[in-house]
Amino acid sequence: MDIALLSMAMSQGQLQQGASVALMKKSMGNMDQQAEGLQKLLSSSSATAIQQAAQPHLGGSIDIKL
């Protein structure tokens, strides 16, 4: 095998690996942002919403007489 071809193949492999690592870092950053958003959403949920989820049949309607 020619040394120039081997060098080109090796360089191309390193480039592909570098691109894969960069893409993985970016996707990990996106996952971190999503996790932070989910934590913020979970911490902002109120106790009444949790109670409504536990007992959905309570408080759904109001009886009014005119």
Residue pairs with C-beta under 8 A, 6 or more apart in sequence:
52 58
52 59
